[in-house]
């Protein structure tokens, strides 16, 4: 119960970071990719059912992505001198879930949904998977 409260507080904090950007919307992809949220949710649920550590990893991934210089999915970029290769991020996980969600979305809506929004949706759905509470997310980034 206490961990659920902590997760919700963290999500509220992270969502406040998202609200600092202009032109955010709850239904940003409703017209351009209406299946985006369903595809991410199903990917997260599937991964969470086979690995109970996934929700925490996805929430932490969002935190590390948004905390440094905003929610830009830069933590997903591989290579030397990237956020992902930084020793402070060595223990991050959940990358394969984001990749699976992105691949599923690309089948239906190529080059439409940003990776940053997929990370945000995945974290939201991870909290929902743990708390069984429906949450909404503001989306809009184009990265």
Buried (B, 14 or more C-beta within 10 A) or exposed (E): EEEEEEBBEBBEEBBEBBEEEEEBEEEBBEEEBEBBBEBBBBBBBEBBEEBEEBBBBBBBBBBBBBEBEBBBBBBBEEEEEEBBEEEEBEEBBBBEBBBBBBEBBBEBBEEBBBBBBBBBBBBBBBBBBBBEEEBEBBBBBEE
